[in-house]
Amino acid sequence: YWYPYRRIDSAESAARGRPVRASEVVPGTRLDQVVALYDFDRRLKLLVMDAIERIEIALRVELAYTLGARDPYVHRDPRAFDGRP
């Protein structure tokens, strides 16, 4: 989480033709900024995982409903999963 706060090495960047980060951080960078970035990342991951879980459950329900409309015991028939009617 320190990476965005690392100083860009202008000499190395010019030599490589792309931005290269140095080992030192930008002057004035505070630990609370890094902790805030970590906390934001943690909360974002939790929100994304929650959304993915809801989508997964909705897909499972739709699949069960669609297959169940065909036959209540369709899950026991492997031929039902090959895509042919």
GROMACS elastic network, one bead per residue, 0.5 to 0.9 nm:
[ bonds ]
;  ai    aj funct       b0    kb
    1     4     6  0.70289   500
    1     5     6  0.81649   500
    1    34     6  0.59462   500
    1    35     6  0.79545   500
    1    37     6  0.67329   500
    1    38     6  0.62940   500
    2     5     6  0.54343   500
    2     6     6  0.65591   500
    2    25     6  0.76761   500
    2    31     6  0.89243   500
    2    34     6  0.61247   500
    2    37     6  0.89244   500
    3     6     6  0.52884   500
    3     7     6  0.88117   500
    3    21     6  0.79219   500
    3    25     6  0.82088   500
    4     7     6  0.82752   500
    4    21     6  0.87180   500
    4    25     6  0.86368   500
    5    24     6  0.85948   500
    5    25     6  0.53759   500
    5    26     6  0.57426   500
    5    27     6  0.89707   500
    5    29     6  0.68186   500
    5    34     6  0.82114   500
    6    21     6  0.58947   500
    6    22     6  0.61272   500
    6    23     6  0.64401   500
    6    24     6  0.56736   500
    6    26     6  0.56320   500
    7    10     6  0.89795   500
    7    20     6  0.85987   500
    7    21     6  0.56753   500
    7    22     6  0.53899   500
    7    23     6  0.72639   500
    7    24     6  0.58789   500
    7    25     6  0.50813   500
    7    27     6  0.83598   500
    8    11     6  0.89873   500
    8    12     6  0.85872   500
    8    13     6  0.75094   500
    8    19     6  0.64908   500
    8    20     6  0.56757   500
    8    22     6  0.56725   500
    8    23     6  0.89838   500
    8    24     6  0.88602   500
    8    25     6  0.88116   500
    8    26     6  0.84610   500
    9    12     6  0.54846   500
    9    13     6  0.59129   500
    9    14     6  0.85872   500
    9    19     6  0.73969   500
    9    20     6  0.56981   500
    9    21     6  0.56128   500
    9    22     6  0.52538   500
    9    23     6  0.89069   500
   10    14     6  0.60486   500
   10    15     6  0.85850   500
   10    19     6  0.75296   500
   10    20     6  0.75409   500
   10    21     6  0.87547   500
   11    14     6  0.52558   500
   11    15     6  0.63283   500
   11    16     6  0.87879   500
   11    20     6  0.88935   500
   12    15     6  0.50360   500
   12    16     6  0.61544   500
   12    17     6  0.82849   500
   12    18     6  0.84501   500
   12    19     6  0.78481   500
   12    20     6  0.62590   500
   12    21     6  0.85813   500
   12    22     6  0.87148   500
   13    16     6  0.52517   500
   13    17     6  0.56464   500
   13    18     6  0.51303   500
   13    21     6  0.81519   500
   14    17     6  0.50996   500
   14    18     6  0.68535   500
   14    19     6  0.77780   500
   14    20     6  0.87962   500
   15    18     6  0.80887   500
   16    19     6  0.78036   500
   16    20     6  0.79140   500
   17    20     6  0.89120   500
   21    24     6  0.83326   500
   21    25     6  0.89826   500
   22    25     6  0.75834   500
   24    27     6  0.85246   500
   25    28     6  0.84342   500
   25    29     6  0.68021   500
   26    29     6  0.58477   500
   27    30     6  0.88246   500
   29    32     6  0.86322   500
   29    33     6  0.70709   500
   29    34     6  0.82623   500
   30    33     6  0.54707   500
   30    34     6  0.69803   500
   30    35     6  0.89962   500
   31    34     6  0.51761   500
   31    35     6  0.62066   500
   31    36     6  0.85866   500
   32    36     6  0.59821   500
   32    37     6  0.85702   500
   33    36     6  0.50742   500
   33    37     6  0.63084   500
   33    38     6  0.87009   500
   34    37     6  0.51018   500
   34    38     6  0.62553   500
   34    39     6  0.86445   500
   35    39     6  0.61014   500
   35    40     6  0.85544   500
   36    39     6  0.50227   500
   36    40     6  0.60858   500
   36    41     6  0.85713   500
   37    40     6  0.50741   500
   37    41     6  0.61783   500
   37    42     6  0.86167   500
   38    41     6  0.51358   500
   38    42     6  0.61878   500
   38    43     6  0.87111   500
   39    42     6  0.50536   500
   39    43     6  0.61930   500
   39    44     6  0.85154   500
   40    43     6  0.52294   500
   40    44     6  0.60456   500
   40    45     6  0.86023   500
   41    44     6  0.50742   500
   41    45     6  0.61493   500
   41    46     6  0.86823   500
   42    45     6  0.52525   500
   42    46     6  0.64090   500
   42    47     6  0.88475   500
   43    46     6  0.51348   500
   43    47     6  0.63045   500
   43    48     6  0.87101   500
   44    47     6  0.51248   500
   44    48     6  0.61732   500
   44    49     6  0.85731   500
   45    48     6  0.51306   500
   45    49     6  0.60545   500
   45    50     6  0.85084   500
   46    49     6  0.51465   500
   46    50     6  0.61132   500
   46    51     6  0.86624   500
   47    50     6  0.50923   500
   47    51     6  0.62606   500
   47    52     6  0.86593   500
   48    51     6  0.51046   500
   48    52     6  0.61260   500
   48    53     6  0.85520   500
   49    52     6  0.50352   500
   49    53     6  0.60652   500
   49    54     6  0.86502   500
   50    53     6  0.51429   500
   50    54     6  0.63630   500
   50    55     6  0.87940   500
   51    54     6  0.51656   500
   51    55     6  0.63076   500
   51    56     6  0.86340   500
   52    55     6  0.50926   500
   52    56     6  0.60703   500
   52    57     6  0.86473   500
   53    56     6  0.50259   500
   53    57     6  0.62220   500
   53    58     6  0.85984   500
   54    57     6  0.52311   500
   54    58     6  0.61777   500
   54    59     6  0.86545   500
   55    58     6  0.50686   500
   55    59     6  0.61575   500
   55    60     6  0.86108   500
   56    59     6  0.51799   500
   56    60     6  0.62081   500
   56    61     6  0.86690   500
   57    60     6  0.50458   500
   57    61     6  0.61396   500
   57    62     6  0.85852   500
   58    61     6  0.51451   500
   58    62     6  0.61755   500
   58    63     6  0.85702   500
   59    62     6  0.50829   500
   59    63     6  0.60344   500
   59    64     6  0.85039   500
   60    63     6  0.50867   500
   60    64     6  0.60634   500
   60    65     6  0.84816   500
   61    64     6  0.51102   500
   61    65     6  0.60152   500
   61    66     6  0.85271   500
   62    65     6  0.50545   500
   62    66     6  0.60328   500
   62    67     6  0.84719   500
   63    66     6  0.51887   500
   63    67     6  0.60305   500
   63    68     6  0.82078   500
   64    67     6  0.52423   500
   64    68     6  0.56414   500
   64    69     6  0.83530   500
   64    75     6  0.88885   500
   65    68     6  0.50377   500
   65    69     6  0.60806   500
   65    70     6  0.88184   500
   66    69     6  0.53362   500
   66    70     6  0.68602   500
   67    70     6  0.52638   500
   67    71     6  0.65951   500
   67    72     6  0.76308   500
   67    73     6  0.87641   500
   67    74     6  0.63356   500
   67    75     6  0.77947   500
   67    80     6  0.81581   500
   68    71     6  0.50779   500
   68    73     6  0.72343   500
   68    74     6  0.65849   500
   68    75     6  0.83877   500
   69    72     6  0.68884   500
   70    73     6  0.87548   500
   70    74     6  0.70712   500
   71    74     6  0.50585   500
   71    75     6  0.85656   500
   72    75     6  0.79138   500
   73    76     6  0.57534   500
   73    77     6  0.74623   500
   74    77     6  0.53136   500
   74    78     6  0.80685   500
   74    79     6  0.89040   500
   74    80     6  0.64845   500
   74    81     6  0.88844   500
   75    78     6  0.72283   500
   75    80     6  0.76776   500
   75    81     6  0.86030   500
   76    80     6  0.86268   500
   77    80     6  0.56787   500
   77    81     6  0.79068   500
   78    81     6  0.58036   500
   78    82     6  0.76077   500
   79    82     6  0.57075   500
   79    83     6  0.83461   500
   79    84     6  0.81650   500
   80    83     6  0.69958   500
   80    84     6  0.74166   500
   80    85     6  0.77533   500
   81    84     6  0.78408   500
   82    85     6  0.87019   500
